[in-house]
Amino acid sequence: MRAFTEGATSDDEAFAGMEREFVFTLRPAGTLRVPSGRIMVGDPLGGPQDALAVPVEPGTYEVVLSILRFTDTGEERVAFARVGAPFTDDSELFRYAEQDEDSAIEVDSGAAGFFDESVIRLLDGEDEPTPLQTRLLEATDTESEATWFAADLPADSHTNLIAFSAGFGDGDYPVSVVPDEAGETAKTILLDFVTE
């Protein structure tokens, strides 16, 4: 699978179930700041307290989106989101995805994201959206014809929220974690919106 290879096409057998032809393009989404050493993966609007916690070394991590563009209409969707170390060979990254089928997140708002564990308190608004959630809603509410969004929003002076459209909308989406050499923390996290 070559979803993080610019210009890769739908001829990959992993996408045999999709009836339309498409091409992948890559979009940097921002640098995630993680002082707590735990990246949360989840729906920042519909249930941030249910996000999946992944241990990492405290620091900063690049987030890249793999955008699927249908060649017949030009429609685009976020297919995959990756945070952490890039891979020179996509097959290594997706080999972990095949082995790690137990982790998933539930998306109820059409959005998913990566954020530091400390940001949960800024996303837990009970009955009303928090100021951070309101800024995220404003970022998603565009009048353009775009079929996806990505936003890098400061949460406080030390952390941020990187959120994006969840593929084709609400659902349960698998999360794969590639461990570091010691096997104690994650090197890369992959969020998959399109394969079954």
N, C-alpha and C positions, 0 to 999 in steps of 0.2 A: 504494500500500500504506500502511495507516495503523496499523501495529503499535505505534507509540509514541504513539497517540492514545487516551486513556482512553475506554473504552466502544465502541471500534471493533468491528465485527462481521465475520462470515465472508462477507459479501456481496462482498468485494473479489475481483476476478478472479485475483489472485495465489494465492488459496487454493482455486481451483476443484477441485483434485484431492482435497480433504478432504471426506468425505461427511457429517460431522456439523457442526451449527451451533455457533458459539462466539463469545465476546466477549473482548476484551483488557482487562487491567487492568495498571497500572504499579506496580512496587514498587522503591523505592530500596534498593540493596544495600550502600551505603557509599561512603566516599571513599578512593580508591586513592592511596597515597603513592608517588611515583616519583622518587627522588633521582638515579637513574642516567641518566635520560633514555631508558630502554628498557622498554616494557611488554611482558611476556611473556604470550602467550595460549596456554593449553594445559591438559592434564590434570595437575593437581597431585598425583595419586595414581598414575597409571599411566604416566607418562613425562614428568616436568617438563623433563628435559634436551632433549626434542624439541619444546618449545614454540616457537611462532612469535614472533620478536622484532620489535617495531614501534618505530621511533624517535619520540620525543615530546620536547617541551620539559620539562625537569625541573620537577616540581611536583605538584599534587594534581588528581585527576580523579574526577568523580562517576560511579558505576556505577548503571545503571538496568536492571531486568529487565522485559521484556514477558511477562506471564503469560497464557497461553491457557486459558480456562475453558470446557469443553464445557457447553452449556446443558441438555442432557438429563440428565447425571449430576452435574454440578458438579465433575468431575475437572479438576485444573489441572496444567499443564506449563509449564516455562520455554520460551518460543518464541524469544526473542531476548535477547541481552545487549549493552548499549551502554556503552562507557566513553568519556568525553570530552564535547565540546560537544553540547548538545541542538540539535535542528532545529525551527524553527517549522513546517516543512512536511516530513512524513515522505517525500514523494516525492523530495526532493533526496537524502536519505540513501540510499534504496533505488536511486536511479539509479546511485550508485557501486557498490552491491552487484551490479548487473547487469553492470557493466563489469569488475569485479575478480573473475574466476571462478577464478583460479589458486591462491589461497591457501586452505589448509584445515588443520584440526587433527584429529588422531585421538584419540578418547576411548575408553579401555579400562576405566575405573573407574566410569562413569556420572556423573562430575563433570568440570566444566571450571572455569576461573578466569582471573583477571587478577592479575599480580604483577610487582613490580620484578625486573629481571634479577638483582640481588644475592640474591634469595630462592631461586634455584635451588639454591644450596649447602645450604639448610635443608630442601629437599625431596628431595634425592638420598640415599636411605637404603640403596642397594644391596639387601641381602636383608631388612632390617627397616625398618619405618616410622620416620621421624624423629619427634622430639617434635611438630613442627608438623603432620606428617601424622597423627599419633595424635590431636591435638586436632581436626583436620578430620574424621577418622573418627568421633569422638565426636559432633561436630556433625551428621553425616549420619545417625547411628544413633538415630532417634527412634522412639518407640512409637506415634506418632500415625498417623492415616490419611492424612497428607499425602503427596502424590505428587511433591513437589519440596522442595528446601531451598535456603537461601542462608546463607552464613556470612562474616563479616568478622573475620578473626583477625590479631592482631598477630604479625608475624614476628620483629621485633627492635625496637629503640627508634626506628628510622627508617622502617620499611616494614611492609606488611601484605599479606595474601592475601585476596582476595575470591573465594570459590568458590561454585558453585551447581550444581544438577542440570542435566544435559545433555539437555534435551528429553525424548525417550522412551528414553534410555539410550545405550549404546555406538554408535560410528559415526564417520564422517568428516563434519566440519561446516565449511562455508565461513566464512571471515573476510574482511571487507571493510574497507578503510582509506580514510578520507576525508582527503586532505591538507590542510594549512593553506594560507594564501594564497600563501606562498612555494614551496610544493610540496616542502619538505625534511623536514618532520615531520608526524605525524598530528594531525589535529584531533579525529577521532572514529574509534573502532573498533567494528565491528558483528560479532557472532557469531550465526549463524543456525542454529537447530535444527529448523526445520520446512519451509522451502521446498525444492523440488528443482530 
